[in-house]
Amino acid sequence: MVPVPVVAWRRQHGVFQRPWLELDQTDAQEHILRVTVTLNLDEEAVAGLPLQPGERERVMQIELACRFYARGWLSFGQGTRMAGLDHYAFGVALAERNIPRQYGLTEAQEDLAHARRQ
């Protein structure tokens, strides 16, 4: 098995919480906690991925964010932070995976807040 660290993000006051995750550091400016998760994956399976060793973790981070968004576990804004992408790039990542945008009141409020910051 090969341990692969995957980085996830969550808000300080618990928008996306999983009790088994340990906190590594706090970004005081945005009140976002950085969480590192290590996955134990089969070495042969990981070696068979069409990815270079340096890009595996990044691709897995984006894949997880997209899948969690598709399942309704993350809002669009949470997905962008977990994937480490801006709104446009996360939207493109969803489209590449044929994941429809779930647009409700929460997403509308996040888009307005994002637009005001720009």
Sequence and secondary structure as in RCSB ss.txt:
>XXXX:A:sequence
MVPVPVVAWRRQHGVFQRPWLELDQTDAQEHILRVTVTLNLDEEAVAGLPLQPGERERVMQIELACRFYARGWLS
FGQGTRMAGLDHYAFGVALAERNIPRQYGLTEAQEDLAHARRQ
>XXXX:A:secstr
 EEEEEEEEEETT SS  TT  EEEEETTTTEEEEEEEEEE HHHHHTSSS HHHHHHHHHHHHHHHHHHTTSS 
HHHHHHHHT  HHHHHHHHHHTT     SHHHHHHHHHHHHH 
